[in-house]
Amino acid sequence: NILYNQSDVVLTTNEEAAKNIALYPNPASDYILVRGIRVDARFDIIDIIGRIVKSGILSNTKRIDVKNLATGSYNINFLINNKTQNFKFIKR
């Protein structure tokens, strides 16, 4: 096993970019707002079973409608510069 101290870990550019991305409100009822991602980023929302339940391209409002999703935990993947950024949110 390899153990790392926090000081041993170097963030890549992709990880540093992820620190500036925020989804709110979380938990969400009707929509989530996205901060820190450019407008034309593609996204997929994935349920706990691994099914893609919603896909799209982030619009100018940076608002994603989630009101038709069932209550539960979801992952949302954003494709940014040919790399995937993964985040979690809860739909209530």
C-alpha positions, 0 to 999 in steps of 0.5 A: 500500500502507498500512503500519501501525505497531503503535501505529497500530492500535486494537483494537475491542471484538471484537478485545479480547475475542478476546485473552481467549479460549483453546483448549487443548490445541493440538494436541489429540487427543480434545478442546479446552477453551475459556476466555473464551467464555460457555457458550451460544456456537455453534461451527462447526469447519471443515476445510482445504477449507472444509467444516463438519465439526462444529457445536454449542453450547458446553456447561457443561464448555466442552469440545469433542470432536474425537476423531473428526476426521481429523488436520490443521489446523482453524478453529473459529468461535464466534458471540458477540454476533452476531459471529464469532471465528475460531481455529485448532487442530491435531488430532493 
